[in-house]
């Protein structure tokens, strides 16, 4: 068998964690719901918590390897643990403290590499600082091994409650130089709620990383709550810098898998009788007569001949098992495309808020690289298709751009550019469209090679969504000017249902 491989170097790792409250609910396997599978298949690592199954159940998702962790709470080290609420009856019965045990595990594994842990911690931390503010070794004599805390971005949190378990998590972070990622990383700068139940909404699902690893996280996101996928928790996901190499293998000259046979009490006698058939006796005689020269080719041929004898006898005497027809459930004839769309709408209506696109740039403060006397930057976002912005016609402006300040942070989904109707479409080319929370933290939304045509309406998707306040359109090649008829910025906003 010849195996050929192609090495691929990857620079990031996408991970998600989701407390799904049971893999089987209402007699439905969530892994057979393609909407649920779509939610997880884009990640490299998927962590599903509270699946309510044991080692005897094997979950299968195409493209993934399955590694179950079904441990009871014990006093030994672990990577995964159940953290019950601080005041629950379950907690009161324990003879050890869960947080202390997690801290011991952090200390144990710290020497082996960076630490990152995530999950439903049943803790509400408000915006308490998880580091020592203004920590410094400049003035006091400290141990040489002491490393002062980095002064990082202030953490925001929509959940303003601080409970006793939350204080313990904060103390754990401070003592071990771990940092909460929620509320201070691109994708979740506001610290969104992660849990919705009859008691209200809260943030209890966290990603926590040590300081060095924190700086390698590209984004962190809290997804919408979908009531049919989890009892009360949102999926959290993140992408982290991680350079590694994988090999895609392609095999040639593969042999087909052997046929399976069912072995019963009378199978030995039937198999022996099949070996005594004239055809198989002739094959056995030929096998015994032919001499072997002990070369690898000859040994392979002998092995194949012996397999053929056994297979021939098995086909005569044994029964093949019925094929397992278990698979994805066939779609009902009445479940047409219209019903599918209605189901998606029902899922969205299960949320207290639905997300809609809204134009957020109109009338906002804008600027451009040079200001034309008659075509100011504000004409590009005034909602009027009879005016346009225009930089000066000068050779001194080597970096042509237009930028808008949205005034607040938004979830930017797309940027639309309207090209002048009278001329100059060919000048709209090599545009770098970026967005971000500040001028030095801009992320590319899209790139337009162009050129455009006069009167074009160009729509650029930002995937993933960019959380930001500023949107910039910059020309990456020098031309005489940058003229924009109108620019629209479409953001995802929450709108109450009903």
Rosetta blueprint (number, residue, H / E / L):
1 X L
2 X E
3 X E
4 X E
5 X E
6 X E
7 X E
8 X E
9 X E
10 X E
11 X E
12 X E
13 X E
14 X E
15 X E
16 X E
17 X E
18 X E
19 X E
20 X L
21 X L
22 X L
23 X L
24 X E
25 X E
26 X L
27 X L
28 X E
29 X E
30 X H
31 X H
32 X H
33 X L
34 X H
35 X H
36 X H
37 X H
38 X H
39 X H
40 X H
41 X L
42 X L
43 X L
44 X L
45 X E
46 X E
47 X E
48 X E
49 X E
50 X L
51 X L
52 X L
53 X L
54 X L
55 X L
56 X L
57 X L
58 X L
59 X L
60 X L
61 X L
62 X L
63 X L
64 X L
65 X L
66 X L
67 X L
68 X L
69 X L
70 X L
71 X L
72 X L
73 X L
74 X L
75 X L
76 X L
77 X L
78 X L
79 X L
80 X L
81 X L
82 X L
83 X L
84 X L
85 X L
86 X L
87 X L
88 X L
89 X H
90 X H
91 X H
92 X H
93 X H
94 X L
95 X L
96 X L
97 X L
98 X H
99 X H
100 X H
101 X H
102 X H
103 X H
104 X H
105 X H
106 X H
107 X H
108 X H
109 X H
110 X H
111 X L
112 X L
113 X L
114 X L
115 X L
116 X E
117 X E
118 X E
119 X E
120 X E
121 X L
122 X L
123 X L
124 X L
125 X E
126 X L
127 X L
128 X L
129 X L
130 X L
131 X L
132 X L
133 X L
134 X L
135 X L
136 X L
137 X L
138 X L
139 X L
140 X L
141 X L
142 X L
143 X L
144 X L
145 X L
146 X L
147 X L
148 X L
149 X L
150 X L
151 X L
152 X L
153 X L
154 X L
155 X L
156 X L
157 X L
158 X L
159 X L
160 X L
161 X L
162 X E
163 X L
164 X H
165 X H
166 X H
167 X H
168 X H
169 X H
170 X H
171 X H
172 X H
173 X H
174 X H
175 X H
176 X H
177 X L
178 X E
179 X E
180 X E
181 X L
182 X L
183 X L
184 X L
185 X L
186 X L
187 X L
188 X L
189 X L
190 X L
191 X L
192 X L
193 X L
194 X L
195 X E
196 X E
197 X E
198 X L
199 X L
200 X E
201 X E
202 X E
203 X L
204 X L
205 X E
206 X E
207 X E
208 X E
209 X E
210 X E
211 X H
212 X H
213 X H
214 X H
215 X L
216 X L
217 X E
218 X E
219 X E
220 X E
221 X E
222 X E
223 X L
224 X L
225 X L
226 X L
227 X L
228 X L
229 X L
230 X L
231 X L
232 X L
233 X E
234 X L
235 X L
236 X E
237 X E
238 X E
239 X E
240 X E
241 X E
242 X E
243 X E
244 X E
245 X E
246 X E
247 X E
248 X E
249 X E
250 X E
251 X E
252 X E
253 X L
254 X L
255 X L
256 X L
257 X L
258 X L
259 X L
260 X L
261 X L
262 X E
263 X L
264 X L
265 X L
266 X L
267 X H
268 X H
269 X H
270 X H
271 X H
272 X H
273 X H
274 X H
275 X H
276 X L
277 X L
278 X H
279 X H
280 X H
281 X H
282 X H
283 X H
284 X H
285 X H
286 X H
287 X H
288 X H
289 X H
290 X L
291 X L
292 X L
293 X L
294 X L
295 X L
296 X H
297 X H
298 X H
299 X H
300 X H
301 X H
302 X H
303 X H
304 X H
305 X H
306 X H
307 X H
308 X H
309 X H
310 X H
311 X H
312 X H
313 X H
314 X H
315 X H
316 X H
317 X H
318 X L
319 X E
320 X L
321 X L
322 X L
323 X L
324 X L
325 X L
326 X L
327 X L
328 X L
329 X L
330 X L
331 X L
332 X L
333 X L
334 X L
335 X L
336 X L
337 X H
338 X H
339 X H
340 X H
341 X H
342 X H
343 X H
344 X H
345 X H
346 X H
347 X H
348 X H
349 X H
350 X L
351 X L
352 X L
353 X E
354 X E
355 X E
356 X E
357 X E
358 X E
359 X E
360 X L
361 X L
362 X L
363 X L
364 X L
365 X L
366 X E
367 X E
368 X E
369 X L
370 X L
371 X L
372 X L
373 X L
374 X L
375 X L
376 X L
377 X H
378 X H
379 X H
380 X H
381 X H
382 X L
383 X L
384 X L
385 X L
386 X L
387 X L
388 X L
389 X E
390 X E
391 X L
392 X L
393 X L
394 X L
395 X L
396 X L
397 X L
398 X L
399 X L
400 X L
401 X E
402 X E
403 X E
404 X E
405 X E
406 X E
407 X E
408 X E
409 X E
410 X E
411 X E
412 X E
413 X E
414 X E
415 X E
416 X E
417 X E
418 X E
419 X L
420 X L
421 X L
422 X L
423 X L
424 X L
425 X H
426 X H
427 X H
428 X L
429 X L
430 X L
431 X E
432 X E
433 X E
434 X E
435 X E
436 X E
437 X L
438 X L
439 X L
440 X L
441 X L
442 X E
443 X E
444 X E
445 X E
446 X E
447 X E
448 X E
449 X L
450 X L
451 X L
452 X L
453 X L
454 X L
455 X L
456 X L
457 X E
458 X E
459 X E
460 X E
461 X E
462 X E
463 X E
464 X E
465 X E
466 X E
467 X E
468 X E
469 X E
470 X E
471 X E
472 X E
473 X E
474 X E
475 X E
476 X L
477 X L
478 X L
479 X L
480 X L
481 X L
482 X L
483 X E
484 X E
485 X L
486 X E
487 X E
488 X E
489 X E
490 X E
491 X E
492 X E
493 X E
494 X E
495 X E
496 X E
497 X L
498 X L
